[in-house]
């Protein structure tokens, strides 16, 4: 008991010293003034018919201070909970502060969840924000069919995800927006909970070649071929070889055809031009193997021409 009394005396002594300190008194008065003039604090007290002289308010002043600070009053110091907004609540014998995520934090979390559903390999970061709503209306007629078919696919896939839906093969000149359309497609699918992989095909092949020495080629090919929705971007821009055509592209397409997985392509080549390109490799000419690859591509996708100006150069 003696120890407790001694501690109380020390506490009272310190409190008296603080109260006599003009700097402390000035700061305390400033804090009280800011809290008392906070419109949200005033509204809360009015709701419960309380004023600052009431015992429950005096006992809860530290919570009112915390609320005013976290509510964005910079004069009270820096916020401690940046991603959460404060809310005053009435408990049994005191006022407390409750926290809920801010709208900005909720949107950030939603964006992160969407990003997790879309795997982009060697693709521009800007494609993360691609959407049909942001597309310009100039040259719209040149892209109308590709956009219309993309929207139809989204509607069909999200309403009946358990049946096979054929993808698209978008071809046209460099920079007309083929990749952007399909990026908008996978981003929209992500909003419906669908996972997709969008990969720059020539860069994928560079990656696979670098994996030969570590014996991890099959691991990467399996990741690509098993994607729920797959976009192979810029097919036909690669350096062709028998290994690329038969052991990489052929394996991916065969698996996706057998498993009925939706697959999309972009290319500067039409399907006929791509077939001719695939015929010749460094090892020689093989019409039959090229035709076999094209059979799979045609099974997996519908060919659509995308026209218009080169958007990458303004």
Buried (B, 14 or more C-beta within 10 A) or exposed (E): EEEEEEEEEEEEEEEEEEEEEEEEEEEEEEBBEBBBEBEBBBEBBEEEEBEBEEEBBEEBBEBBBBBBBBBEBEEBEEBEEEEBBBBBEBEEEEBBBEEEEBEEBEEEEEEEEBEEBBBBBBBEEEBBEBEBEEBEEEBEEBBEBBBEBBBEBBEBBBEEBEEEBBBBBBBBEEBBBBBBBBBBBBBBBBBEEBBBBBBBBBBBBEBBBEBEEEEEBEEBBEEBBBBBBBBBBBBBBBEBBBBBBBBBBBBBBBBBBEEEBBBBBBBBBBBEEBBBBBBEBEEEEBEEBBEBBBEBBBBBBBBBBBBBBEBEEE
